[in-house]
Amino acid sequence: MAQERPTGLKANKGIELLTFGTPNGIKASIILEELKEAYGKIGSNEDYTWQAINIMQNIQKEPWFTKLGPNGRIPVIVDHDNGGFAVQEGLAILSYLTRHYDPEHKFSFTDPLDVSRAEQWMAWQHGGLGPMQGQANHFNRFAPERIAYGMQRYTGETERLVGILDNHLKDTDYLVGNKYSIADIASWGWVNALRFSGIEIGDFPNLKAWWERIASRPAVQKGSAIPSKSPFGNAAYAERLETDKEFAEKENTLKDQIKAAKEKYGYKYSSP
């Protein structure tokens, strides 16, 4: 049965999540699943409520939604136990949920320097990796015409950024304090879609090991399947290449186009 189109909030207690299965959307569902698994509840509730906001239908632009998230983007959470307080933007949601519902700091930090380190990596993702990779997706896949400069510019910048992650992870399992935290969750969804963005994660071995380490967590698997499992994750993408000949041919054509765009503008990988 098809899910009904959301027209407003449906819960009156606990956390309500408005989301879609994008790299930004799953930040919120992953941390909610982690908190639920770690504490057996989120605040006074055993679970949270979620609604799928199909961004292709522009539900996120409707007045009821923008009243909660003025930017008209997912995800948004509403904390009904805190007067219906709404939080937009993935970075702010990760911070809010751990500030209020992670009393033992299992996914956050108490040391002020580690708090700052986590904030820095989250800001780095919010201002760098997400926007640049999103633009790579746009120019490589969705632009009405192939613009070589845009393709090489944003694919190259995404490669530079993931190279920074790869280098940072050469001597540590996680981004901050060698502890899995919201700093990792902020970037994981984007790294999980690297192959879709035209970048082979296997070229970055430290990053690939980090991605696999986090992907093996049950809460990450549950959270990244809300509202449904994305077909654009690295594992699903690789599997489709092997099983769908037509898809593989189209992807090989795209890779050739990206390569030609890089050659046209003399692109050379460099990080940082």
Secondary structure, 3 states (H helix, E strand, C coil): CCCCCCCCCCCCCCEEEEECCCCCHHHHHHHHHHHHHHHCCECCECCCEEEECCHHHCHHHCHHHHCCCCCCCCCEEEEHHHCCEEEECHHHHHHHHHHHHCCCCCCCCCCHHHHHHHHHHHHHHHHHHHHHHHHHHHHHHHCCCCCHHHHHHHHHHHHHHHHHHHHHHHHCCCCECCECCHHHHHHHHHHCCCCCCCCCHHHCHHHHHHHHHHHCCHHHHHHCCCCCCCCCCHHHHHHHHHHCHHHHHHHHHHHHHHHHHHHHCCCCCCCC
